[in-house]
Amino acid sequence: MRVRLPTMLRSYSGGEAEVEAEGATLADLLLDLDRRFPGIRFRIVDEQERVRPHVRIFVDAELARELTVPLAARSVVQVVGALSGG
């Protein structure tokens, strides 16, 4: 399935904005991404297995709040870096 990456993660993907990955759940997909692009998962998920506060993940345009979200073969996953500042 297609995974769209924000600019902040493209250094892990060789500059690619969109990559392919596999998984039955979002957690599985992130493990596959990390296998292909070592270190990328740690930038998305923290040590408590939660999506980091500054990251949002959308599966087929729906905000995914848990890593247990099931994925279909044609799902589109988009990782977004949340904006912050003052």
C-alpha distances in whole Angstrom, upper triangle without the diagonal:
4,7,10,13,17,19,21,18,17,20,18,15,18,18,15,14,10,8,5,6,6,8,10,12,11,14,12,9,12,14,11,11,15,15,14,15,19,20,17,17,20,20,18,20,23,26,26,22,22,20,22,24,24,20,18,14,13,11,11,14,16,17,16,19,19,16,17,14,13,9,8,6,6,6,6,8,11,13,17,20,23,26,29,33,36
4,7,10,13,16,18,15,14,18,16,13,16,15,12,10,7,6,5,7,9,11,13,14,12,15,14,10,12,15,12,11,15,16,14,15,18,19,16,16,20,19,17,19,23,25,26,22,22,19,21,23,22,18,16,13,12,10,10,13,15,16,16,19,19,17,18,16,15,11,11,9,8,7,5,6,8,11,14,17,20,23,27,30,33
4,6,10,13,14,12,12,15,13,11,14,13,10,8,6,5,6,7,9,11,14,13,11,13,13,9,10,13,11,9,13,14,12,12,15,16,12,13,16,15,13,16,19,22,23,19,19,16,17,19,18,14,13,10,10,9,10,12,14,14,14,17,17,15,17,15,15,12,13,12,11,9,6,5,6,7,11,14,17,20,23,27,30
4,7,10,12,10,10,13,13,11,13,12,9,6,4,7,9,10,13,15,17,16,13,16,16,12,12,16,14,11,14,17,14,14,17,16,13,14,17,15,13,16,20,23,24,21,19,16,17,18,16,13,12,10,10,10,11,12,14,14,14,17,18,17,19,17,17,15,16,15,13,11,8,6,5,6,8,11,15,17,21,24,27
4,7,8,6,7,10,10,9,11,9,8,5,6,8,11,12,15,17,19,18,14,16,17,13,12,15,14,11,13,16,14,12,14,14,10,12,14,12,11,14,18,21,22,19,18,15,15,16,14,11,11,10,11,13,14,14,16,15,15,17,18,17,20,18,19,17,19,18,17,14,11,9,6,5,7,9,13,15,18,21,25
4,5,6,7,10,11,10,13,10,10,7,9,11,14,16,19,20,22,20,17,18,20,16,15,18,18,14,15,18,17,14,16,15,12,13,15,11,11,15,18,21,22,20,18,15,14,15,12,10,10,11,12,15,16,15,17,15,16,18,19,19,22,20,22,20,22,22,20,17,14,11,8,6,6,6,10,12,15,18,21
4,5,5,8,10,10,11,8,9,7,11,13,16,18,21,23,25,24,20,21,22,19,17,20,20,16,17,20,18,15,17,15,12,15,16,12,13,17,19,23,24,23,21,17,16,17,14,12,14,14,16,18,20,19,20,19,20,21,23,22,25,24,25,23,25,25,23,21,17,15,12,10,9,8,12,12,15,18,21
4,6,7,9,10,12,10,11,10,13,14,18,18,21,23,25,23,20,20,21,19,16,19,19,15,15,18,17,14,15,13,10,13,13,9,11,14,16,19,22,20,19,15,14,15,11,10,13,14,16,19,21,20,21,19,19,20,22,21,24,23,25,24,26,26,25,22,19,16,13,10,9,7,11,12,14,16,20
4,6,6,7,9,8,9,9,11,11,14,15,18,19,22,20,17,17,18,15,13,15,15,11,12,15,13,10,11,10,7,10,11,8,9,13,15,18,20,18,17,14,13,15,13,11,13,13,16,18,20,19,21,19,18,20,20,19,22,21,23,21,23,23,22,20,17,14,12,9,10,9,13,14,17,19,23
4,5,5,6,5,6,6,9,10,13,15,18,20,23,22,19,20,20,17,15,17,16,12,13,15,13,10,12,12,9,12,14,11,13,16,19,22,24,22,21,18,17,19,16,14,16,15,17,19,21,21,22,21,21,23,23,21,24,24,25,22,24,23,22,20,17,15,13,11,12,12,15,17,19,22,25
4,6,5,5,8,10,12,13,16,17,20,22,26,24,21,21,21,19,16,18,17,13,13,15,13,9,11,10,9,13,14,11,14,17,19,21,24,22,22,19,18,20,18,16,18,18,21,22,24,24,26,24,24,25,25,23,26,26,27,25,27,26,25,24,21,18,16,14,15,14,18,19,21,23,26
4,6,7,9,10,12,11,13,14,17,19,22,21,19,18,18,15,13,14,13,10,9,11,9,6,7,7,6,10,11,10,12,15,17,19,22,20,20,18,17,20,18,16,18,17,20,21,23,23,25,23,22,23,23,21,24,24,25,23,24,23,23,22,19,17,15,13,15,15,18,20,22,25,28
4,5,5,8,9,8,11,12,15,18,21,21,18,18,18,15,13,14,13,9,10,11,8,6,9,10,8,12,14,13,14,17,19,22,24,22,22,19,19,22,19,17,18,17,19,19,21,22,24,23,22,24,24,21,24,23,24,21,23,21,21,19,17,15,14,13,15,16,19,21,24,26,30
4,6,9,11,10,13,15,19,21,25,24,22,22,21,18,17,18,16,13,13,14,11,9,11,13,11,15,17,15,17,20,23,25,27,25,25,23,22,24,22,20,21,20,22,23,24,25,27,26,25,27,27,25,28,27,27,25,26,24,23,22,20,18,17,16,18,18,22,23,26,28,31
4,6,9,10,14,16,20,22,26,25,22,23,23,19,18,19,18,14,15,17,14,11,14,15,13,16,18,16,17,20,23,26,28,26,25,22,22,23,21,19,20,19,21,22,23,23,25,25,24,27,27,25,28,27,27,25,26,24,23,22,19,17,16,15,16,16,19,21,23,25,29
4,6,7,10,13,17,20,23,22,20,21,21,17,16,18,16,13,15,16,13,11,14,15,13,16,18,16,17,20,23,26,28,25,25,22,22,23,21,18,19,17,18,19,20,20,23,22,22,25,25,23,26,24,25,22,22,21,19,18,16,15,13,13,15,16,19,21,24,26,30
4,7,11,13,17,19,22,21,18,20,20,16,16,18,17,13,16,17,14,13,16,16,13,16,18,16,15,19,22,25,27,24,23,20,20,21,19,16,16,15,15,16,17,17,19,19,20,22,23,22,24,22,23,20,21,19,18,16,13,12,10,10,11,13,17,18,22,24,28
4,7,10,13,16,19,19,16,18,18,14,14,17,14,12,15,16,13,13,16,17,14,15,18,17,16,19,22,25,27,24,23,20,20,22,20,17,16,14,14,14,15,15,18,18,18,21,22,20,22,20,20,17,17,16,14,13,10,10,9,10,12,15,18,20,24,27,30
4,7,10,13,17,17,15,16,15,11,12,14,11,9,12,13,10,10,14,15,12,14,17,16,15,18,22,24,26,22,22,19,21,23,21,18,17,15,15,15,15,17,19,19,19,22,21,19,21,19,19,16,16,14,13,13,10,10,10,11,14,17,20,23,26,29,33
4,7,11,14,14,13,15,13,10,11,13,9,8,12,12,9,11,15,16,14,15,18,18,17,19,22,25,26,22,22,20,22,24,23,19,19,16,15,14,15,17,19,20,18,21,21,18,19,18,17,13,13,11,11,11,10,10,12,13,16,19,22,25,28,32,35
4,7,11,11,10,12,9,6,8,9,6,6,10,10,8,10,13,15,13,13,16,17,15,17,20,22,23,19,20,18,20,23,22,19,18,15,15,13,15,17,18,19,17,19,18,15,16,15,14,11,12,10,11,10,10,10,12,13,17,19,22,25,28,32,35
4,7,9,9,10,7,5,9,9,6,8,11,11,11,13,15,17,15,14,18,19,17,17,21,22,22,19,20,18,21,24,24,20,19,16,16,13,15,18,18,19,17,19,17,14,14,13,12,9,10,8,10,10,11,11,14,15,19,21,24,28,31,34,38
4,5,7,8,5,4,8,8,7,9,12,12,13,15,16,18,16,14,17,19,16,16,19,20,20,17,17,17,20,23,23,20,18,15,15,13,15,18,17,18,15,17,15,11,11,11,9,7,9,8,11,10,12,11,14,15,19,22,24,28,30,34,37
4,7,8,6,7,11,11,11,13,15,15,17,19,20,21,19,16,20,21,18,17,20,22,21,17,18,18,21,24,24,21,19,16,15,12,14,17,17,17,14,16,14,11,9,9,6,5,7,8,11,10,13,12,16,17,21,23,25,29,32,35,39
4,5,5,6,9,10,11,12,14,15,17,18,19,19,17,14,17,18,15,14,17,19,17,14,14,14,18,20,21,18,16,13,13,10,13,16,14,14,11,12,10,7,6,5,4,5,9,11,13,11,12,11,14,15,18,21,22,26,28,32,35
4,5,5,6,9,10,10,12,14,15,16,17,17,14,11,14,15,11,11,14,16,15,12,12,11,14,17,17,14,12,9,10,9,12,14,13,12,9,10,8,5,6,6,6,7,10,12,13,10,11,9,11,11,15,17,19,22,25,28,32
4,5,5,6,9,10,11,13,14,15,15,15,13,10,12,14,11,9,12,13,13,9,10,10,14,17,18,15,14,11,13,12,16,17,16,15,11,12,9,5,6,8,9,10,13,15,17,14,15,12,14,13,16,18,20,24,25,29,32
4,5,5,6,9,10,11,13,14,15,15,14,11,14,16,13,12,15,16,16,12,14,14,17,20,21,18,17,14,15,14,16,19,18,17,14,15,12,8,9,10,9,9,12,13,15,13,14,13,15,15,18,20,23,26,28,32,35
4,5,5,6,9,10,11,12,13,14,12,10,13,14,12,12,16,17,17,14,14,13,16,19,19,16,15,12,13,11,14,16,16,16,13,15,13,9,10,10,10,9,11,11,13,11,11,9,12,12,16,18,20,24,26,30,33
4,5,5,6,9,10,10,11,11,8,6,9,11,8,9,12,14,15,11,12,11,13,16,17,13,13,11,13,13,16,17,17,16,13,14,12,9,11,12,12,12,14,15,16,14,13,10,12,11,14,16,18,22,24,27,31
4,5,5,6,9,10,10,10,9,7,10,12,11,10,13,14,15,12,14,13,15,19,19,17,17,15,17,16,19,21,21,19,16,17,15,11,13,14,14,14,16,16,18,16,16,14,15,14,18,19,22,25,27,30,34
4,5,5,6,8,10,11,10,9,13,14,13,13,16,17,19,15,17,16,18,22,21,18,18,16,17,16,19,21,21,20,18,19,17,13,15,15,15,13,15,14,16,15,15,13,15,15,18,20,23,26,29,32,35
4,5,5,6,8,9,7,7,11,12,11,12,15,17,18,15,16,15,16,20,19,16,16,14,16,15,18,19,20,19,17,18,17,14,16,16,16,14,16,15,16,15,14,12,13,12,15,17,20,23,26,29,32
4,5,5,5,6,6,5,8,10,10,11,13,15,17,14,16,15,16,19,19,16,17,16,18,18,21,22,23,21,19,20,18,15,17,18,18,17,19,19,20,18,17,15,15,14,17,18,21,24,26,29,32
4,6,6,9,9,9,12,14,14,14,17,17,19,17,19,18,19,23,23,20,21,19,21,20,23,25,25,24,21,23,21,17,19,20,20,18,20,19,20,19,19,17,18,17,20,21,24,27,29,32,36
4,6,9,9,10,13,14,15,16,19,20,22,19,21,19,20,24,23,20,21,19,20,20,22,24,25,24,22,24,22,19,21,21,20,18,20,18,19,19,18,16,17,16,19,20,24,27,29,32,36
4,6,6,8,11,11,12,14,17,18,21,18,19,18,18,21,20,18,19,18,20,20,22,24,24,23,21,23,22,19,21,21,22,20,22,20,21,20,18,16,16,15,17,18,21,24,26,29,32
4,6,8,9,10,12,13,15,16,19,17,18,17,17,21,20,18,20,19,21,22,25,26,26,25,22,23,22,19,21,22,23,22,24,23,24,22,21,18,18,16,19,19,22,24,26,29,32
4,6,6,7,9,11,12,13,16,15,16,15,14,18,17,15,18,17,20,21,24,25,25,23,21,21,20,17,21,22,23,22,25,24,25,23,21,18,18,15,17,16,19,22,23,25,29
4,6,5,7,9,11,13,16,14,14,12,12,16,14,12,14,14,17,18,21,21,22,20,18,19,18,15,18,19,20,19,22,21,22,20,18,15,14,11,13,13,16,19,21,23,27
4,5,5,6,9,10,13,10,11,10,10,14,14,11,13,12,15,16,20,20,20,18,16,16,15,12,15,16,18,17,20,20,21,19,17,14,14,11,13,14,16,19,21,24,27
4,5,5,6,8,11,10,10,10,9,13,13,11,14,14,18,19,23,23,22,20,17,17,16,14,17,19,21,20,24,24,25,22,21,17,16,13,15,14,16,19,20,22,26
4,6,8,10,13,12,11,9,8,11,10,9,12,12,16,18,21,21,21,18,16,16,16,14,18,19,21,21,24,24,24,22,19,16,14,11,12,10,13,15,16,19,23
4,7,10,12,10,8,6,6,9,9,6,9,9,13,15,18,18,17,14,13,13,12,11,15,15,18,17,21,22,22,19,17,13,12,8,10,9,11,15,16,19,23
4,7,8,6,5,4,5,9,10,9,10,11,14,16,20,20,18,15,13,12,11,9,13,14,17,18,21,22,23,20,19,15,14,11,13,12,14,17,18,21,24
4,5,5,6,6,6,9,11,11,13,14,18,19,23,23,21,18,16,14,13,12,15,17,20,21,25,26,27,24,22,19,18,15,16,14,15,18,18,21,24
4,5,7,10,9,12,15,14,17,17,21,22,26,26,24,21,18,16,15,13,16,19,21,23,26,28,29,26,25,22,21,18,19,18,19,22,22,24,27
4,6,9,10,12,15,15,16,17,20,21,25,25,23,20,17,14,12,12,14,17,20,22,25,27,29,25,25,21,21,19,20,19,19,22,22,25,28
4,7,9,12,14,13,14,14,17,18,22,22,20,17,14,12,9,8,11,14,16,18,22,23,25,22,21,18,18,16,18,17,18,22,22,25,28
4,6,9,11,10,11,11,15,16,20,20,17,14,11,9,8,8,11,13,16,18,21,23,24,21,20,17,16,14,15,15,15,18,19,22,25
4,6,8,7,7,8,12,14,17,17,15,12,9,8,8,8,11,12,16,17,20,22,22,19,18,14,13,10,11,11,12,15,16,20,23
4,6,5,8,10,14,16,20,19,17,14,12,11,11,12,15,16,19,20,24,25,25,22,20,16,15,11,11,10,10,13,13,16,20
4,6,8,11,14,17,20,19,17,13,13,11,13,14,17,18,21,22,25,27,27,23,21,18,16,12,11,9,8,11,11,14,16
4,7,10,14,17,20,18,17,14,14,13,15,16,19,19,22,22,25,27,26,23,20,17,14,11,8,6,5,7,8,11,15
4,7,10,13,16,15,14,11,11,11,12,13,16,16,19,19,22,23,22,19,16,13,10,7,6,5,5,9,11,14,18
4,7,10,13,11,10,7,8,8,11,12,15,13,16,16,19,21,20,16,14,10,8,6,5,6,7,10,13,16,20
4,7,10,9,8,6,6,8,9,10,12,11,13,13,15,17,16,12,10,7,6,5,6,9,10,14,16,20,23
4,6,5,5,4,5,9,11,11,13,10,12,11,13,15,14,10,8,6,5,6,8,11,12,16,19,22,25
4,5,5,6,6,10,11,11,12,8,9,8,10,12,10,7,6,5,7,9,11,15,16,19,22,26,29
4,6,8,9,13,14,14,15,11,11,9,10,11,9,6,5,6,8,11,13,17,18,21,24,28,31
4,7,9,12,15,16,16,13,14,12,13,15,13,10,8,8,8,11,11,15,15,18,21,25,28
4,6,9,12,13,14,11,12,12,13,16,14,11,10,9,10,11,12,15,15,18,21,25,27
4,6,9,11,13,10,13,13,15,18,17,13,12,10,9,10,10,13,13,16,18,22,25
4,6,7,9,7,10,11,14,17,16,12,12,9,10,10,11,14,14,18,20,23,26
4,7,9,8,12,13,17,20,20,16,16,13,13,12,13,15,14,18,19,23,25
4,5,6,10,12,16,19,19,16,16,13,14,13,15,17,17,20,22,25,28
4,6,8,10,14,17,18,15,15,12,14,13,15,17,18,22,23,27,30
4,6,9,13,16,17,14,16,14,16,16,18,20,21,25,27,30,33
4,7,10,13,14,11,13,11,13,14,17,19,20,24,26,30,33
4,7,10,12,10,12,11,15,16,19,22,23,27,29,33,36
4,7,8,6,9,9,12,14,18,21,23,26,29,33,36
4,5,5,9,10,14,17,20,23,25,29,32,35,38
4,6,9,11,15,17,21,24,26,30,33,37,40
4,7,10,13,16,19,23,25,28,31,35,38
4,6,10,13,16,20,22,25,28,32,35
4,7,10,13,17,19,22,25,29,32
4,7,10,13,16,19,22,26,29
4,6,10,12,15,19,22,26
4,7,10,13,16,19,23
4,6,9,12,16,19
4,6,9,13,16
4,7,10,13
4,7,10
4,7
4
